[in-house]
Amino acid sequence: HEGALVKYAHERLGAINSLRIIGSAKGKGPLVSFEIKGAHPHDIASILDVEGVCIRSGHHCAQPLMDRYDLAATARASFYVYNDTDDADRLAAALLKVNEVFS
């Protein structure tokens, strides 16, 4: 379930031009880390919060890795057994609103 859901989320978010997904290893966990051009991850999280979508933002206890790839922070959506494709769709729709704010 989680594998299919994160694959679906990758497809939905990958269609957003200004969004870059960070990490696409085969068999990775049900997480999608990403950045949006011109938007700080904390701003992304704040806007999504207003839209009723909860994500994490920051360096996610991976500061050395963030330094290695020259990332100050990322936004991250997590999926689990209680999520479904509607949640990924709501995330994608809310991220389009982030795009409107920062474009």
Secondary structure, DSSP 8 states (H G I E B T S, - for coil): -HHHHHHHHHHHHHTSTTEEEE---TT--SEEEEEETTB-HHHHHHHHHHTT---EEE-TT-HHHHHHTT-S-EEEEE--TT--HHHHHHHHHHHHHHHHHH-
